[in-house]
Amino acid sequence: MTTFIAITVKCARCGVESQHEHLGSVSSSGYPDLDGRPPPRRRDTMSSWLQECPDCLYVARDLSVASTAEADAVREIGFIEAGLSEGMPDLATRFMRRAYIDARTGNLRDAVRRLLHAAWVLDDFEMNATAIRRRAADVILSLREAADLDLRLLRLDLLRRTQAFKEAILEADNMLRDLSDPDHRKVALAQRRAAAEKRSTALSLSEALRPSPRSGRRRVVTFVRR
């Protein structure tokens, strides 16, 4: 059962008080997609993941907290333009604007997560999220060596979902040379297989960890360790 608690929050940037829903509890079942996208019941709570000030438009998990850099980012034209396109759902715009704040304040991992959340909103509206996913993939690439394994695996999904299949296969091959954890290898192999098949739809974690047997000839791919 999903429950919400109504709370009043004072914006740390402009001082205006507003009402918001705080997530009390949620029950969900099923596996997430490989990009972390949760099952529908959990996604139904996304409107409570971020708070937006109705006056100054500042966006945060908790409006009562704002650094100087975060408050300054809201003044920039890029913040206003983030997520502004015809038909963009308000919730997606909220995540895009928080991603802008995170990127401007150097929190690139958080920016990737918020971009991903915006893409999930578009998925649920059956809208094209290719541009947002490509932007998230580019942010991960900009992290270079600072990108951990989870982000690198996420980038495989983002590349495949944006139909950058050759790039996804190349990066999967490079990762598989060094991956030793069985589950991580299964995820990378699932992404590689789907990219080779030019599948740009979502893959579930269950599908990656427990792939169904395939009929026909089996192609063996050998990765040489350097």
N, CA, C and O of each residue as an XYZ file, in Angstrom:
904
protein
N       0.836     -1.197      0.000
C       0.000      0.000      0.000
C       0.874      1.251      0.000
O       1.841      1.342      0.757
N       0.531      2.202     -0.846
C       1.288      3.443     -0.932
C       0.586      4.537     -0.136
O      -0.614      4.758     -0.296
N       1.335      5.216      0.716
C       0.759      6.305      1.515
C       1.603      7.563      1.355
O       2.824      7.495      1.213
N       0.934      8.712      1.381
C       1.601     10.002      1.300
C       1.214     10.839      2.521
O       0.121     10.698      3.068
N       2.126     11.704      2.930
C       1.889     12.603      4.046
C       1.987     14.038      3.541
O       2.999     14.413      2.949
N       0.967     14.834      3.761
C       0.987     16.236      3.343
C       1.866     17.037      4.292
O       1.692     16.978      5.509
N       2.815     17.790      3.726
C       3.716     18.600      4.553
C       3.800     20.018      3.979
O       3.559     20.238      2.792
N       4.140     20.957      4.834
C       4.367     22.335      4.420
C       5.867     22.608      4.491
O       6.508     22.346      5.509
N       6.413     23.133      3.405
C       7.855     23.370      3.330
C       8.105     24.828      2.955
O       7.451     25.371      2.065
N       9.052     25.452      3.640
C       9.448     26.829      3.334
C      10.663     26.803      2.422
O      11.692     26.224      2.767
N      10.546     27.422      1.273
C      11.636     27.427      0.301
C      12.838     28.181      0.862
O      12.721     29.321      1.312
N      13.999     27.520      0.828
C      15.217     28.143      1.352
C      15.718     29.259      0.454
O      16.540     30.075      0.872
N      15.227     29.298     -0.777
C      15.713     30.312     -1.717
C      14.897     31.601     -1.650
O      15.465     32.693     -1.651
N      13.568     31.481     -1.593
C      12.728     32.686     -1.637
C      11.851     32.875     -0.400
O      11.253     33.936     -0.223
N      11.771     31.862      0.448
C      11.009     31.980      1.681
C       9.531     31.679      1.574
O       8.825     31.759      2.579
N       9.032     31.335      0.398
C       7.607     31.038      0.218
C       7.304     29.632      0.725
O       8.056     28.696      0.454
N       6.203     29.482      1.460
C       5.772     28.181      1.942
C       4.813     27.541      0.943
O       4.000     28.222      0.319
N       4.920     26.223      0.804
C       4.048     25.507     -0.120
C       3.804     24.095      0.388
O       4.563     23.563      1.198
N       2.721     23.500     -0.112
C       2.321     22.152      0.294
C       2.936     21.112     -0.647
O       3.007     21.301     -1.861
N       3.372     20.017     -0.040
C       3.969     18.937     -0.831
C       3.583     17.592     -0.253
O       3.188     17.489      0.908
N       3.703     16.560     -1.080
C       3.436     15.206     -0.632
C       4.749     14.515     -0.290
O       5.662     14.447     -1.113
N       4.830     14.005      0.930
C       5.992     13.237      1.357
C       5.619     11.760      1.328
O       4.585     11.366      1.868
N       6.452     10.951      0.704
C       6.149      9.526      0.583
C       6.276      8.850      1.944
O       7.341      8.870      2.562
N       5.175      8.252      2.403
C       5.196      7.559      3.676
C       5.643      6.120      3.535
O       6.554      5.673      4.232
N       4.999      5.391      2.628
C       5.353      3.994      2.403
C       4.900      3.592      1.011
O       4.001      4.199      0.429
N       5.540      2.560      0.494
C       5.159      2.036     -0.816
C       5.492      0.561     -0.865
O       6.548      0.140     -0.392
N       4.609     -0.213     -1.427
C       4.864     -1.636     -1.628
C       4.900     -1.896     -3.125
O       4.049     -1.415     -3.872
N       5.872     -2.644     -3.542
C       5.995     -2.927     -4.965
C       6.574     -4.314     -5.152
O       7.235     -4.847     -4.260
N       6.330     -4.886     -6.291
C       6.855     -6.201     -6.622
C       7.365     -6.171     -8.048
O       6.985     -5.303     -8.835
N       8.216     -7.110     -8.377
C       8.767     -7.169     -9.722
C      10.188     -6.649     -9.781
O      10.690     -6.043     -8.835
N      10.816     -6.896    -10.899
C      12.202     -6.494    -11.094
C      12.277     -5.127    -11.773
O      11.408     -4.791    -12.578
N      13.299     -4.342    -11.460
C      13.506     -3.092    -12.187
C      14.114     -3.372    -13.558
O      14.596     -4.475    -13.819
N      14.087     -2.381    -14.417
C      14.812     -2.472    -15.684
C      16.299     -2.291    -15.407
O      16.685     -1.917    -14.300
N      17.124     -2.553    -16.399
C      18.565     -2.461    -16.204
C      19.047     -1.038    -15.960
O      20.166     -0.847    -15.484
N      18.238     -0.040    -16.270
C      18.618      1.335    -15.949
C      18.091      1.755    -14.576
O      18.186      2.921    -14.192
N      17.527      0.777    -13.834
C      17.006      1.075    -12.501
C      15.545      1.458    -12.468
O      14.982      1.637    -11.389
N      14.913      1.589    -13.629
C      13.499      1.986    -13.683
C      12.647      0.982    -12.913
O      12.602     -0.195    -13.270
N      11.967      1.443    -11.854
C      11.226      0.520    -10.993
C       9.901      0.087    -11.600
O       9.453      0.659    -12.594
N       9.270     -0.926    -11.000
C       7.946     -1.358    -11.448
C       6.925     -0.232    -11.304
O       7.183      0.746    -10.602
N       5.772     -0.355    -11.956
C       4.787      0.740    -12.011
C       4.376      1.320    -10.662
O       4.274      2.539    -10.530
N       4.139      0.478     -9.658
C       3.657      1.016     -8.389
C       4.663      1.971     -7.769
O       4.281      2.992     -7.198
N       5.930      1.652     -7.876
C       6.969      2.549     -7.350
C       7.074      3.805     -8.212
O       7.286      4.898     -7.687
N       6.927      3.660     -9.527
C       6.996      4.831    -10.408
C       5.847      5.798    -10.153
O       5.972      6.996    -10.403
N       4.734      5.279     -9.657
C       3.591      6.141     -9.365
C       3.901      7.137     -8.251
O       3.133      8.076     -8.039
N       5.006      6.951     -7.539
C       5.374      7.866     -6.457
C       6.361      8.941     -6.915
O       6.815      9.742     -6.098
N       6.695      8.974     -8.188
C       7.748      9.873     -8.662
C       7.435     11.348     -8.439
O       8.347     12.169     -8.342
N       6.169     11.684     -8.360
C       5.806     13.084     -8.134
C       6.265     13.580     -6.771
O       6.335     14.788     -6.542
N       6.580     12.654     -5.858
C       7.032     13.043     -4.519
C       8.550     13.001     -4.371
O       9.071     13.304     -3.298
N       9.263     12.633     -5.424
C      10.718     12.487     -5.327
C      11.430     13.841     -5.250
O      12.505     13.951     -4.661
N      10.832     14.854     -5.840
C      11.401     16.204     -5.804
C      10.305     17.201     -5.439
O       9.136     17.002     -5.767
N      10.696     18.267     -4.762
C       9.782     19.354     -4.438
C      10.129     20.566     -5.312
O      11.300     20.857     -5.556
N       9.092     21.260     -5.773
C       9.292     22.439     -6.624
C       8.598     23.639     -5.998
O       7.418     23.576     -5.652
N       9.328     24.715     -5.858
C       8.747     25.933     -5.306
C       7.813     26.569     -6.340
O       8.234     26.784     -7.477
N       6.575     26.873     -5.990
C       5.638     27.469     -6.945
C       5.964     28.930     -7.245
O       5.419     29.504     -8.188
N       6.846     29.536     -6.452
C       7.159     30.947     -6.637
C       8.440     31.147     -7.452
O       8.413     31.766     -8.516
N       9.556     30.624     -6.951
C      10.838     30.865     -7.643
C      11.270     29.701     -8.527
O      12.261     29.806     -9.250
N      10.527     28.583     -8.472
C      10.765     27.398     -9.299
C      11.962     26.555     -8.857
O      12.307     25.587     -9.535
N      12.593     26.892     -7.756
C      13.692     26.075     -7.247
C      13.206     24.640     -7.039
O      12.081     24.416     -6.592
N      14.063     23.676     -7.366
C      13.711     22.267     -7.279
C      14.748     21.540     -6.425
O      15.952     21.714     -6.617
N      14.280     20.734     -5.493
C      15.188     19.966     -4.641
C      14.423     18.831     -3.978
O      13.193     18.821     -3.957
N      15.162     17.888     -3.445
C      14.508     16.839     -2.651
C      13.845     17.468     -1.426
O      12.773     17.039     -1.000
N      14.492     18.480     -0.870
C      13.965     19.203      0.286
C      14.126     20.697      0.026
O      15.236     21.226      0.077
N      13.010     21.375     -0.252
C      13.063     22.800     -0.591
C      13.634     23.663      0.531
O      14.069     24.789      0.292
N      13.631     23.144      1.735
C      14.121     23.949      2.855
C      15.645     24.017      2.904
O      16.214     24.673      3.777
N      16.302     23.341      1.967
C      17.770     23.326      1.928
C      18.235     23.803      0.559
O      17.802     23.270     -0.463
N      19.109     24.798      0.529
C      19.653     25.304     -0.735
C      21.002     25.954     -0.480
O      21.122     26.845      0.361
N      22.003     25.512     -1.199
C      23.306     26.166     -1.123
C      23.267     27.435     -1.964
O      22.338     27.644     -2.745
N      24.267     28.267     -1.801
C      24.340     29.490     -2.608
C      24.425     29.160     -4.085
O      23.790     29.810     -4.915
N      25.226     28.131     -4.413
C      25.393     27.739     -5.813
C      24.083     27.221     -6.399
O      23.757     27.515     -7.549
N      23.337     26.457     -5.618
C      22.056     25.950     -6.095
C      21.067     27.093     -6.327
O      20.359     27.121     -7.334
N      21.030     28.025     -5.392
C      20.120     29.167     -5.530
C      20.483     30.014     -6.741
O      19.601     30.502     -7.448
N      21.781     30.189     -6.982
C      22.228     30.987     -8.123
C      21.888     30.318     -9.454
O      21.585     31.002    -10.432
N      21.935     28.991     -9.497
C      21.673     28.271    -10.747
C      20.263     28.529    -11.259
O      20.023     28.503    -12.466
N      19.332     28.778    -10.344
C      17.937     29.007    -10.733
C      17.793     30.304    -11.527
O      16.843     30.448    -12.297
N      18.716     31.247    -11.354
C      18.649     32.527    -12.062
C      19.072     32.407    -13.529
O      18.810     33.307    -14.328
N      19.713     31.320    -13.876
C      20.286     31.178    -15.217
C      19.221     30.778    -16.235
O      18.279     30.052    -15.916
N      19.387     31.259    -17.452
C      18.424     30.965    -18.506
C      18.382     29.477    -18.802
O      17.343     28.946    -19.194
N      19.522     28.796    -18.614
C      19.566     27.360    -18.861
C      18.642     26.591    -17.942
O      18.091     25.560    -18.328
N      18.470     27.092    -16.717
C      17.556     26.435    -15.786
C      16.116     26.543    -16.291
O      15.372     25.563    -16.272
N      15.734     27.724    -16.736
C      14.366     27.929    -17.230
C      14.122     27.083    -18.481
O      13.042     26.520    -18.653
N      15.118     26.999    -19.340
C      14.954     26.282    -20.595
C      15.017     24.771    -20.425
O      14.558     24.031    -21.295
N      15.584     24.304    -19.310
C      15.727     22.858    -19.104
C      14.363     22.171    -19.128
O      13.478     22.475    -18.329
N      14.223     21.255    -20.049
C      12.971     20.508    -20.129
C      11.841     21.224    -20.826
O      10.746     20.677    -20.955
N      12.090     22.450    -21.281
C      11.022     23.183    -21.959
C      10.954     22.790    -23.430
O      11.774     23.225    -24.239
N      10.002     21.994    -23.755
C       9.729     21.653    -25.147
C       8.247     21.320    -25.238
O       7.612     20.996    -24.234
N       7.716     21.400    -26.414
C       6.277     21.227    -26.597
C       5.826     19.856    -26.096
O       6.364     18.828    -26.507
N       4.851     19.851    -25.222
C       4.288     18.604    -24.735
C       5.057     17.946    -23.607
O       4.661     16.877    -23.142
N       6.154     18.558    -23.148
C       6.938     17.950    -22.077
C       6.110     17.918    -20.791
O       5.633     18.966    -20.356
N       5.926     16.754    -20.172
C       5.178     16.687    -18.904
C       5.852     17.522    -17.821
O       7.079     17.612    -17.774
N       5.053     18.128    -16.956
C       5.600     18.977    -15.895
C       6.578     18.220    -15.008
O       7.594     18.771    -14.585
N       6.270     16.946    -14.725
C       7.148     16.170    -13.852
C       8.509     15.961    -14.509
O       9.536     16.029    -13.833
N       8.531     15.710    -15.802
C       9.803     15.549    -16.512
C      10.605     16.848    -16.470
O      11.823     16.825    -16.287
N       9.925     17.972    -16.638
C      10.600     19.272    -16.562
C      11.206     19.483    -15.180
O      12.305     20.024    -15.060
N      10.504     19.065    -14.150
C      11.018     19.196    -12.785
C      12.334     18.426    -12.629
O      13.295     18.938    -12.056
N      12.366     17.203    -13.139
C      13.603     16.412    -13.048
C      14.717     17.027    -13.903
O      15.881     17.024    -13.501
N      14.365     17.550    -15.071
C      15.361     18.164    -15.945
C      15.980     19.394    -15.286
O      17.186     19.622    -15.384
N      15.155     20.172    -14.622
C      15.671     21.384    -13.960
C      16.559     21.034    -12.775
O      17.555     21.712    -12.523
N      16.205     19.979    -12.047
C      17.094     19.563    -10.960
C      18.402     19.023    -11.533
O      19.466     19.228    -10.949
N      18.329     18.339    -12.666
C      19.549     17.856    -13.312
C      20.445     19.026    -13.701
O      21.669     18.947    -13.595
N      19.825     20.107    -14.150
C      20.602     21.305    -14.499
C      21.316     21.863    -13.266
O      22.497     22.205    -13.325
N      20.593     21.951    -12.153
C      21.201     22.447    -10.913
C      22.363     21.547    -10.500
O      23.436     22.034    -10.145
N      22.146     20.242    -10.548
C      23.199     19.308    -10.143
C      24.426     19.443    -11.031
O      25.556     19.433    -10.543
N      24.205     19.570    -12.339
C      25.332     19.701    -13.257
C      26.094     21.001    -13.006
O      27.325     21.015    -13.028
N      25.373     22.076    -12.770
C      26.015     23.376    -12.553
C      26.776     23.434    -11.238
O      27.715     24.216    -11.092
N      26.372     22.611    -10.287
C      27.044     22.602     -8.982
C      28.032     21.448     -8.851
O      28.538     21.181     -7.761
N      28.305     20.773     -9.949
C      29.335     19.739     -9.962
C      28.908     18.373     -9.491
O      29.751     17.493     -9.313
N      27.615     18.170     -9.282
C      27.107     16.866     -8.836
C      26.640     16.057    -10.050
O      25.444     15.851    -10.255
N      27.606     15.607    -10.843
C      27.273     14.993    -12.124
C      26.566     13.649    -11.977
O      25.704     13.310    -12.788
N      26.924     12.884    -10.952
C      26.226     11.612    -10.740
C      24.739     11.850    -10.471
O      23.881     11.138    -10.994
N      24.450     12.854     -9.654
C      23.050     13.179     -9.387
C      22.360     13.701    -10.648
O      21.179     13.435    -10.869
N      23.097     14.441    -11.469
C      22.518     14.942    -12.716
C      22.119     13.786    -13.624
O      21.061     13.824    -14.254
N      22.957     12.765    -13.694
C      22.630     11.582    -14.496
C      21.347     10.935    -13.982
O      20.469     10.575    -14.766
N      21.244     10.790    -12.668
C      20.070     10.157    -12.085
C      18.801     10.947    -12.397
O      17.770     10.361    -12.726
N      18.873     12.269    -12.295
C      17.682     13.086    -12.568
C      17.302     13.068    -14.047
O      16.118     13.070    -14.384
N      18.288     13.050    -14.920
C      17.998     12.918    -16.349
C      17.310     11.586    -16.620
O      16.369     11.503    -17.410
N      17.794     10.554    -15.954
C      17.195      9.234    -16.113
C      15.746      9.235    -15.640
O      14.877      8.644    -16.280
N      15.492      9.900    -14.519
C      14.123      9.976    -14.012
C      13.208     10.705    -15.006
O      12.056     10.315    -15.201
N      13.730     11.758    -15.624
C      12.949     12.469    -16.647
C      12.624     11.540    -17.809
O      11.520     11.577    -18.352
N      13.589     10.708    -18.188
C      13.364      9.760    -19.283
C      12.278      8.757    -18.912
O      11.460      8.389    -19.755
N      12.266      8.312    -17.655
C      11.229      7.365    -17.225
C       9.838      7.991    -17.327
O       8.874      7.325    -17.706
N       9.746      9.271    -16.988
C       8.457      9.960    -17.103
C       7.989      9.942    -18.556
O       6.827      9.654    -18.840
N       8.899     10.251    -19.464
C       8.541     10.242    -20.882
C       8.165      8.840    -21.339
O       7.247      8.674    -22.143
N       8.866      7.830    -20.834
C       8.513      6.448    -21.174
C       7.063      6.154    -20.801
O       6.321      5.554    -21.579
N       6.667      6.586    -19.597
C       5.309      6.313    -19.148
C       4.268      7.077    -19.961
O       3.118      6.651    -20.061
N       4.673      8.203    -20.538
C       3.784      8.975    -21.419
C       3.906      8.522    -22.876
O       3.295      9.096    -23.777
N       4.722      7.467    -23.083
C       4.972      6.942    -24.430
C       5.509      8.035    -25.350
O       5.108      8.154    -26.508
N       6.437      8.838    -24.794
C       7.088      9.897    -25.550
C       8.557      9.536    -25.776
O       9.124      8.727    -25.041
N       9.157     10.129    -26.778
C      10.543      9.833    -27.134
C      11.505     10.450    -26.124
O      11.536     11.668    -25.945
N      12.289      9.598    -25.469
C      13.243     10.067    -24.463
C      14.687      9.935    -24.944
O      15.617      9.970    -24.138
N      14.877      9.783    -26.268
C      16.218      9.551    -26.806
C      17.181     10.678    -26.464
O      18.303     10.415    -26.031
N      16.768     11.920    -26.648
C      17.671     13.055    -26.421
C      18.114     13.126    -24.964
O      19.273     13.429    -24.680
N      17.196     12.847    -24.042
C      17.536     12.901    -22.620
C      18.495     11.775    -22.265
O      19.461     11.990    -21.532
N      18.236     10.577    -22.779
C      19.135      9.457    -22.490
C      20.521      9.703    -23.090
O      21.531      9.351    -22.481
N      20.571     10.296    -24.256
C      21.881     10.570    -24.867
C      22.636     11.589    -24.028
O      23.851     11.481    -23.860
N      21.929     12.570    -23.505
C      22.582     13.568    -22.656
C      23.146     12.907    -21.399
O      24.258     13.220    -20.974
N      22.374     11.989    -20.804
C      22.853     11.281    -19.614
C      24.089     10.449    -19.942
O      25.031     10.397    -19.151
N      24.088      9.798    -21.107
C      25.256      9.012    -21.521
C      26.481      9.902    -21.687
O      27.593      9.506    -21.335
N      26.282     11.091    -22.218
C      27.399     12.023    -22.410
C      27.948     12.516    -21.065
O      29.154     12.711    -20.917
N      27.059     12.716    -20.091
C      27.519     13.146    -18.767
C      28.388     12.060    -18.141
O      29.425     12.359    -17.549
N      27.971     10.802    -18.267
C      28.775      9.704    -17.735
C      30.137      9.672    -18.412
O      31.157      9.482    -17.749
N      30.158      9.855    -19.724
C      31.429      9.859    -20.460
C      32.329     10.977    -19.967
O      33.545     10.800    -19.891
N      31.758     12.123    -19.631
C      32.554     13.264    -19.176
C      33.212     13.007    -17.825
O      34.175     13.683    -17.462
N      32.695     12.034    -17.083
C      33.287     11.700    -15.787
C      34.610     10.943    -15.932
O      35.409     10.895    -14.997
N      34.830     10.362    -17.095
C      36.051      9.587    -17.380
C      36.297      8.535    -16.304
O      35.412      7.734    -16.003
N      37.500      8.534    -15.723
C      37.855      7.508    -14.741
C      37.011      7.583    -13.473
O      36.952      6.616    -12.714
N      36.358      8.719    -13.237
C      35.535      8.865    -12.044
C      34.214      8.106    -12.156
O      33.507      7.938    -11.162
N      33.886      7.656    -13.341
C      32.654      6.889    -13.530
C      32.854      5.480    -12.985
O      33.713      4.741    -13.465
N      32.058      5.107    -11.978
C      32.209      3.784    -11.388
C      31.544      2.729    -12.266
O      30.981      3.041    -13.316
N      31.617      1.467    -11.818
C      31.103      0.365    -12.623
C      29.610      0.489    -12.876
O      29.142      0.211    -13.980
N      28.857      0.904    -11.863
C      27.412      1.042    -12.041
C      27.079      2.062    -13.133
O      26.174      1.842    -13.937
N      27.804      3.164    -13.158
C      27.569      4.179    -14.185
C      27.983      3.674    -15.561
O      27.322      3.977    -16.554
N      29.057      2.916    -15.630
C      29.507      2.382    -16.919
C      28.505      1.364    -17.463
O      28.244      1.324    -18.665
N      27.949      0.544    -16.575
C      26.907     -0.388    -17.010
C      25.649      0.361    -17.430
O      24.985     -0.023    -18.393
N      25.328      1.420    -16.715
C      24.183      2.243    -17.086
C      24.394      2.862    -18.459
O      23.460      2.945    -19.256
N      25.612      3.293    -18.736
C      25.890      3.896    -20.046
C      25.640      2.900    -21.180
O      25.193      3.291    -22.258
N      25.923      1.630    -20.947
C      25.618      0.621    -21.960
C      24.131      0.640    -22.292
O      23.745      0.590    -23.460
N      23.305      0.711    -21.262
C      21.861      0.738    -21.475
C      21.444      2.011    -22.203
O      20.618      1.971    -23.114
N      22.011      3.126    -21.800
C      21.661      4.400    -22.431
C      22.043      4.414    -23.905
O      21.285      4.908    -24.740
N      23.205      3.880    -24.226
C      23.641      3.823    -25.624
C      22.703      2.943    -26.438
O      22.282      3.314    -27.534
N      22.383      1.782    -25.898
C      21.507      0.856    -26.628
C      20.108      1.438    -26.800
O      19.503      1.306    -27.864
N      19.593      2.086    -25.745
C      18.248      2.658    -25.826
C      18.175      3.807    -26.827
O      17.099      4.114    -27.341
N      19.318      4.447    -27.107
C      19.348      5.537    -28.092
C      19.811      5.043    -29.462
O      20.126      5.837    -30.349
N      19.847      3.722    -29.617
C      20.190      3.070    -30.879
C      21.636      3.310    -31.310
O      21.960      3.223    -32.495
N      22.493      3.610    -30.350
C      23.930      3.686    -30.637
C      24.493      2.284    -30.440
O      25.296      2.044    -29.538
N      24.062      1.365    -31.297
C      24.342     -0.051    -31.079
C      25.826     -0.396    -31.204
O      26.354     -1.150    -30.386
N      26.496      0.140    -32.207
C      27.911     -0.167    -32.388
C      28.730      0.325    -31.199
O      29.641     -0.358    -30.729
N      28.395      1.503    -30.728
C      29.100      2.068    -29.580
C      28.854      1.221    -28.330
O      29.767      0.998    -27.535
N      27.626      0.756    -28.163
C      27.289     -0.082    -27.009
C      28.050     -1.405    -27.057
O      28.557     -1.871    -26.037
N      28.127     -2.004    -28.233
C      28.844     -3.275    -28.375
C      30.326     -3.090    -28.081
O      30.924     -3.910    -27.385
N      30.924     -2.027    -28.601
C      32.343     -1.768    -28.369
C      32.629     -1.581    -26.882
O      33.591     -2.143    -26.359
N      31.803     -0.799    -26.205
C      32.040     -0.552    -24.782
C      31.768     -1.809    -23.955
O      32.447     -2.051    -22.958
N      30.787     -2.604    -24.359
C      30.520     -3.854    -23.651
C      31.705     -4.801    -23.782
O      32.109     -5.433    -22.806
N      32.260     -4.900    -24.979
C      33.418     -5.766    -25.186
C      34.596     -5.324    -24.321
O      35.285     -6.154    -23.728
N      34.820     -4.035    -24.253
C      35.919     -3.518    -23.433
C      35.697     -3.830    -21.955
O      36.641     -4.175    -21.244
N      34.460     -3.711    -21.496
C      34.155     -3.989    -20.098
C      34.300     -5.468    -19.781
O      34.816     -5.831    -18.724
N      33.846     -6.323    -20.692
C      33.847     -7.755    -20.438
C      35.252     -8.328    -20.311
O      35.430     -9.398    -19.729
N      36.240     -7.643    -20.839
C      37.621     -8.115    -20.694
C      38.083     -8.079    -19.241
O      38.966     -8.839    -18.843
N      37.483     -7.196    -18.457
C      37.929     -7.007    -17.077
C      36.905     -7.428    -16.023
O      37.259     -7.603    -14.857
N      35.662     -7.590    -16.413
C      34.627     -7.925    -15.438
C      34.789     -9.359    -14.946
O      34.952    -10.287    -15.738
N      34.742     -9.523    -13.634
C      34.850    -10.861    -13.055
C      33.584    -11.268    -12.302
O      33.274    -12.455    -12.202
N      32.847    -10.278    -11.769
C      31.632    -10.593    -11.030
C      30.593    -11.215    -11.974
O      30.284    -10.635    -13.015
N      30.053    -12.387    -11.622
C      29.120    -13.082    -12.527
C      27.894    -12.253    -12.908
O      27.504    -12.233    -14.075
N      27.286    -11.572    -11.943
C      26.084    -10.794    -12.247
C      26.392     -9.600    -13.140
O      25.627     -9.289    -14.053
N      27.509     -8.935    -12.878
C      27.904     -7.817    -13.733
C      28.162     -8.291    -15.161
O      27.800     -7.610    -16.120
N      28.780     -9.444    -15.296
C      29.030     -9.996    -16.630
C      27.711    -10.313    -17.340
O      27.568    -10.064    -18.537
N      26.749    -10.862    -16.593
C      25.460    -11.175    -17.201
C      24.775     -9.912    -17.714
O      24.172     -9.919    -18.787
N      24.868     -8.835    -16.950
C      24.247     -7.575    -17.366
C      24.924     -7.045    -18.626
O      24.249     -6.655    -19.579
N      26.258     -7.029    -18.633
C      26.989     -6.535    -19.798
C      26.712     -7.405    -21.020
O      26.554     -6.888    -22.126
N      26.654     -8.714    -20.829
C      26.378     -9.623    -21.946
C      24.958     -9.432    -22.467
O      24.725     -9.486    -23.675
N      24.012     -9.208    -21.564
C      22.628     -8.968    -21.995
C      22.538     -7.699    -22.823
O      21.830     -7.660    -23.829
N      23.256     -6.653    -22.403
C      23.258     -5.406    -23.162
C      23.913     -5.614    -24.523
O      23.427     -5.113    -25.537
N      25.019     -6.356    -24.540
C      25.713     -6.595    -25.802
C      24.836     -7.395    -26.765
O      24.743     -7.073    -27.949
N      24.201     -8.435    -26.245
C      23.347     -9.278    -27.075
C      22.188     -8.460    -27.655
O      21.878     -8.567    -28.841
N      21.560     -7.652    -26.817
C      20.434     -6.836    -27.280
C      20.897     -5.804    -28.301
O      20.190     -5.534    -29.272
N      22.078     -5.225    -28.091
C      22.609     -4.247    -29.048
C      22.908     -4.915    -30.385
O      22.644     -4.341    -31.442
N      23.460     -6.127    -30.340
C      23.751     -6.861    -31.575
C      22.470     -7.173    -32.339
O      22.463     -7.239    -33.568
N      21.382     -7.363    -31.586
C      20.073     -7.617    -32.206
C      19.330     -6.334    -32.548
O      18.206     -6.363    -33.047
N      19.992     -5.188    -32.264
C      19.397     -3.874    -32.515
C      18.068     -3.705    -31.787
O      17.087     -3.217    -32.349
N      18.061     -4.117    -30.532
C      16.897     -3.945    -29.668
C      17.099     -2.708    -28.816
O      18.064     -2.622    -28.057
N      16.206     -1.764    -28.936
C      16.327     -0.519    -28.176
C      15.272     -0.401    -27.080
O      15.136      0.652    -26.457
N      14.537     -1.467    -26.847
C      13.519     -1.450    -25.807
C      14.138     -1.783    -24.451
O      15.290     -2.208    -24.368
N      13.352     -1.582    -23.391
C      13.854     -1.809    -22.042
C      14.152     -3.279    -21.799
O      13.467     -4.160    -22.318
N      15.193     -3.534    -20.995
C      15.530     -4.879    -20.543
C      15.387     -4.922    -19.031
O      15.812     -3.999    -18.336
N      14.794     -5.984    -18.526
C      14.641     -6.107    -17.079
C      15.854     -6.805    -16.479
O      16.574     -7.536    -17.158
N      16.057     -6.563    -15.202
C      17.149     -7.224    -14.502
C      16.941     -8.729    -14.508
O      17.902     -9.491    -14.609
N      15.689     -9.160    -14.399
C      15.381    -10.587    -14.433
C      15.809    -11.208    -15.754
O      16.358    -12.309    -15.777
N      15.559    -10.507    -16.847
C      15.925    -11.017    -18.167
C      17.435    -11.146    -18.307
O      17.926    -12.077    -18.946
N      18.173    -10.210    -17.710
C      19.630    -10.242    -17.797
C      20.226    -11.355    -16.947
O      21.132    -12.062    -17.388
N      19.715    -11.511    -15.722
C      20.290    -12.499    -14.802
C      19.818    -13.915    -15.086
O      20.502    -14.883    -14.754
N      18.643    -14.034    -15.704
C      18.092    -15.356    -16.013
C      17.648    -15.390    -17.474
O      16.455    -15.502    -17.758
N      18.599    -15.294    -18.397
C      18.233    -15.267    -19.819
C      17.568    -16.567    -20.246
O      17.956    -17.648    -19.804
N      16.576    -16.453    -21.100
C      15.875    -17.644    -21.585
C      16.749    -18.365    -22.599
O      17.497    -17.719    -23.333
N      16.670    -19.699    -22.655
C      17.474    -20.464    -23.624
C      17.144    -20.040    -25.041
O      15.990    -19.767    -25.371
N      18.159    -19.989    -25.864
C      17.960    -19.603    -27.260
C      18.172    -20.819    -28.151
O      19.101    -21.604    -27.957
N      17.287    -20.951    -29.129
C      17.391    -22.059    -30.069
C      18.280    -21.668    -31.237
O      18.572    -20.491    -31.449
N      18.704    -22.673    -31.990
C      19.525    -22.389    -33.162
C      21.007    -22.448    -32.844
O      21.411    -22.902    -31.773
N      21.797    -21.991    -33.772
C      23.244    -22.040    -33.634
C      23.695    -21.045    -32.575
O      23.153    -19.944    -32.476
N      24.669    -21.428    -31.800
C      25.200    -20.571    -30.747
C      26.519    -19.970    -31.199
O      27.414    -20.672    -31.670
N      26.619    -18.672    -31.049
C      27.844    -17.981    -31.390
C      28.656    -17.770    -30.128
O      28.163    -17.202    -29.153
N      29.892    -18.222    -30.142
C      30.766    -18.100    -28.986
C      31.665    -16.884    -29.168
O      32.371    -16.771    -30.170
N      31.637    -15.981    -28.205
C      32.466    -14.794    -28.246
C      33.519    -14.907    -27.167
O      33.195    -15.086    -25.992
N      34.785    -14.803    -27.559
C      35.898    -14.928    -26.623
C      36.526    -13.554    -26.409
O      36.818    -12.833    -27.363
N      36.726    -13.210    -25.147
C      37.328    -11.928    -24.811
C      38.717    -12.193    -24.253
O      38.886    -12.927    -23.279
N      39.695    -11.585    -24.884
C      41.076    -11.783    -24.489
C      41.418    -10.811    -23.385
O      41.243     -9.603    -23.550
N      41.907    -11.315    -22.254
C      42.317    -10.446    -21.162
C      43.669     -9.825    -21.456
O      44.598    -10.504    -21.894
N      43.768     -8.529    -21.212
C      45.035     -7.840    -21.456
C      45.881     -7.827    -20.201
O      46.989     -7.290    -20.209
